[in-house]
Amino acid sequence: MDTHHEFTLPTGHIDARGHVHRVGRMRLATVLDERAAALDPRGRTEPRYQAIVALARVVTKLGELEGDRVTPEMIESLSPADLAVLSDLYRRLNEIQPS
């Protein structure tokens, strides 16, 4: 089973040098990812922020950025269309499939 899936964002993340990062990779979430999102202080005061934290943990590549270089702040800076693409992919990858 492939646990990493490629995506292309409509707008993308623009870094401090002005480079646009649109193509990326997302992995399947783990219980640890969802637990960390639930325990994040920002997620405790604003439950919708948990999704931002979870996405930052499972996006393993965004343009030239990899791994822990993808932060919740980067996810926050994306356009609503980009966030919709990531949220939809997260749901599709992590929903329970009937056996």
Backbone bond lengths (Angstrom), bond angles and torsions (degrees), N, CA, C in turn:
res aa  C-N    CA-C-N  psi(-1)  N-CA   C-N-CA  omega(-1)  CA-C   N-CA-C  phi
1 M - - - 1.451 - - 1.525 108.57 -
2 D 1.320 115.73 129.81 1.464 120.91 178.65 1.521 108.58 -80.45
3 T 1.325 116.43 123.47 1.463 120.07 -177.30 1.528 112.58 -101.35
4 H 1.329 117.99 0.14 1.459 122.09 176.84 1.526 109.26 -119.41
5 H 1.320 116.03 137.07 1.463 120.96 -177.71 1.525 109.58 -132.57
6 E 1.318 114.28 134.84 1.466 121.60 -179.58 1.528 110.25 -79.68
7 F 1.318 116.17 151.93 1.454 121.36 174.56 1.522 109.02 -147.60
8 T 1.328 115.28 160.50 1.463 122.61 172.99 1.518 107.27 -130.29
9 L 1.318 115.11 124.69 1.463 120.87 -179.73 1.521 110.13 -85.44
10 P 1.335 117.71 146.43 1.467 119.95 178.77 1.525 113.08 -64.19
11 T 1.330 117.65 -38.95 1.459 121.77 -177.14 1.522 111.62 -111.09
12 G 1.317 117.55 -55.05 1.463 122.67 177.00 1.518 114.01 94.93
13 H 1.322 114.05 169.98 1.464 122.72 178.50 1.525 108.68 -88.53
14 I 1.314 117.00 131.75 1.463 121.63 176.46 1.518 107.07 -104.48
15 D 1.343 116.07 118.96 1.465 119.54 -177.24 1.532 111.27 -83.00
16 A 1.319 116.12 179.83 1.467 122.26 -175.87 1.535 112.43 -62.08
17 R 1.332 117.63 -25.12 1.471 120.93 178.92 1.518 112.48 -89.05
18 G 1.350 116.00 0.28 1.461 120.10 179.53 1.516 113.98 88.36
19 H 1.338 118.61 5.55 1.462 121.63 177.91 1.525 109.73 -78.54
20 V 1.322 116.09 138.02 1.459 121.97 179.90 1.527 108.73 -97.30
21 H 1.325 115.93 131.01 1.467 123.01 179.73 1.526 107.68 -116.20
22 R 1.347 116.49 107.35 1.469 121.05 -175.98 1.517 113.53 -113.86
23 V 1.318 117.78 -33.46 1.464 121.50 -176.32 1.519 108.78 -92.13
24 G 1.325 115.78 133.96 1.460 118.55 -178.13 1.505 112.74 -151.17
25 R 1.332 113.51 -172.10 1.451 121.26 -178.52 1.532 108.11 -140.80
26 M 1.321 115.56 138.91 1.461 121.98 177.74 1.522 108.40 -124.40
27 R 1.335 115.63 140.42 1.462 120.04 176.10 1.524 109.17 -104.84
28 L 1.317 114.94 165.05 1.460 119.62 174.51 1.519 109.42 -62.24
29 A 1.319 116.35 146.03 1.469 121.26 178.61 1.526 109.87 -77.96
30 T 1.319 114.97 156.06 1.457 121.68 173.63 1.528 108.52 -115.97
31 V 1.311 115.87 168.73 1.458 120.31 174.94 1.528 109.13 -59.61
32 L 1.328 117.50 -38.12 1.456 121.48 179.21 1.533 111.22 -60.27
33 D 1.325 117.33 -40.47 1.469 121.01 177.80 1.524 110.75 -60.47
34 E 1.307 116.72 -47.62 1.463 119.82 -177.81 1.521 111.61 -70.55
35 R 1.330 116.58 -33.76 1.467 119.99 177.38 1.530 110.29 -67.28
36 A 1.330 116.52 -44.38 1.466 120.46 179.19 1.524 110.52 -61.13
37 A 1.324 117.04 -39.62 1.468 120.55 178.61 1.525 110.62 -64.69
38 A 1.330 116.62 -40.21 1.467 120.56 -179.68 1.524 112.06 -69.25
39 L 1.336 116.84 -30.01 1.462 120.88 -178.05 1.521 113.43 -90.05
40 D 1.320 118.15 -10.62 1.454 121.18 179.88 1.530 108.85 -60.69
41 P 1.330 118.28 131.99 1.467 120.62 -178.20 1.532 113.64 -55.18
42 R 1.333 117.06 -36.79 1.468 120.28 179.47 1.527 110.63 -67.74
43 G 1.337 116.20 -34.41 1.461 120.61 178.26 1.511 113.09 -72.77
44 R 1.308 115.96 -25.95 1.467 119.12 178.29 1.524 111.35 -71.48
45 T 1.330 117.07 -36.79 1.465 119.39 179.80 1.533 111.54 -85.62
46 E 1.314 117.07 -26.21 1.469 122.13 179.29 1.532 107.78 -135.20
47 P 1.339 118.06 91.82 1.468 121.36 -174.57 1.532 114.60 -53.12
48 R 1.328 118.07 -31.00 1.472 119.25 178.83 1.527 111.90 -66.00
49 Y 1.330 117.08 -21.37 1.466 120.37 179.20 1.524 111.78 -68.74
50 Q 1.334 117.09 -19.70 1.462 120.49 178.51 1.524 110.99 -57.67
51 A 1.317 117.49 -36.08 1.465 121.18 178.75 1.525 110.83 -64.60
52 I 1.323 117.25 -37.42 1.471 121.59 178.62 1.528 109.72 -63.60
53 V 1.324 116.37 -46.27 1.467 121.26 -179.79 1.529 110.07 -63.71
54 A 1.325 116.71 -43.77 1.467 120.02 179.91 1.528 110.92 -62.38
55 L 1.330 117.19 -43.16 1.466 119.93 179.19 1.523 111.34 -62.98
56 A 1.322 117.40 -41.27 1.468 120.07 179.10 1.532 111.05 -61.72
57 R 1.319 117.08 -31.74 1.464 120.78 179.99 1.533 112.27 -75.41
58 V 1.339 118.06 -34.00 1.468 120.23 -173.88 1.521 113.95 -95.98
59 V 1.331 118.10 -15.16 1.473 119.84 174.11 1.530 106.42 -78.74
60 T 1.327 115.84 109.14 1.464 120.68 -174.43 1.518 112.85 -94.04
61 K 1.317 116.06 -12.18 1.468 119.80 177.96 1.510 107.84 -154.97
62 L 1.311 116.12 135.51 1.463 122.31 174.43 1.520 106.57 -141.13
63 G 1.325 116.15 103.60 1.465 120.63 -174.02 1.513 109.13 60.89
64 E 1.329 116.39 -124.12 1.464 121.52 179.65 1.525 112.16 -87.21
65 L 1.342 117.57 -3.33 1.461 121.90 -177.52 1.523 109.22 -89.37
66 E 1.310 116.79 135.32 1.456 120.24 179.89 1.512 111.78 -130.45
67 G 1.347 114.23 154.55 1.456 122.16 170.95 1.505 114.50 55.87
68 D 1.337 115.61 -129.33 1.463 120.51 -173.83 1.523 112.92 -72.08
69 R 1.314 117.71 2.93 1.465 120.04 175.81 1.519 111.68 -80.46
70 V 1.343 117.61 -11.69 1.458 121.17 174.24 1.528 106.51 -89.21
71 T 1.322 116.25 118.14 1.467 121.40 -173.10 1.532 110.97 -115.02
72 P 1.334 116.46 162.64 1.466 118.31 174.18 1.529 112.12 -56.91
73 E 1.313 117.17 -35.18 1.472 120.38 179.51 1.529 111.15 -63.45
74 M 1.327 117.42 -35.60 1.470 120.19 176.62 1.524 110.53 -67.37
75 I 1.315 116.45 -42.57 1.464 119.80 178.18 1.530 109.64 -61.91
76 E 1.339 116.73 -40.33 1.463 121.31 177.90 1.526 112.22 -61.68
77 S 1.321 117.19 -31.40 1.464 120.83 -175.87 1.526 113.18 -79.68
78 L 1.328 117.04 -7.16 1.463 120.26 -178.80 1.524 110.78 -73.18
79 S 1.315 115.15 159.91 1.465 120.43 176.35 1.527 109.71 -71.79
80 P 1.329 117.29 159.87 1.467 119.40 175.32 1.532 112.67 -56.38
81 A 1.327 117.01 -36.13 1.473 119.98 178.61 1.527 110.65 -64.85
82 D 1.341 117.33 -41.30 1.459 120.97 177.89 1.526 110.54 -63.51
83 L 1.328 116.49 -45.09 1.457 121.12 179.72 1.525 110.54 -61.25
84 A 1.316 117.21 -38.29 1.467 121.11 178.20 1.529 110.98 -63.36
85 V 1.340 117.06 -41.99 1.470 121.22 178.37 1.525 110.04 -61.37
86 L 1.340 117.10 -48.01 1.462 120.68 -179.16 1.519 111.81 -65.39
87 S 1.317 117.05 -42.60 1.466 120.69 -179.71 1.519 111.38 -63.77
88 D 1.330 116.46 -41.63 1.461 120.64 178.67 1.532 110.67 -64.35
89 L 1.323 117.40 -44.42 1.457 120.77 179.06 1.528 110.54 -62.98
90 Y 1.323 117.51 -42.71 1.463 121.68 178.04 1.532 110.21 -57.84
91 R 1.333 116.45 -47.06 1.470 120.39 -179.91 1.527 111.10 -62.26
92 R 1.324 116.53 -46.28 1.475 119.97 -178.48 1.517 112.18 -63.77
93 L 1.339 117.35 -40.80 1.459 120.98 -178.54 1.519 112.80 -70.13
94 N 1.307 116.45 -32.98 1.456 119.92 -170.61 1.517 115.45 -106.97
95 E 1.345 117.32 1.64 1.459 117.79 177.82 1.527 109.06 -73.12
96 I 1.299 115.28 151.51 1.460 121.10 -178.58 1.519 108.28 -76.50
97 Q 1.322 114.96 123.65 1.466 120.63 179.25 1.534 109.69 -90.02
98 P 1.341 117.62 134.44 1.468 118.85 176.84 1.519 110.54 -62.79
99 S 1.312 116.57 143.62 1.475 119.01 -179.17 1.503 111.98 -97.66
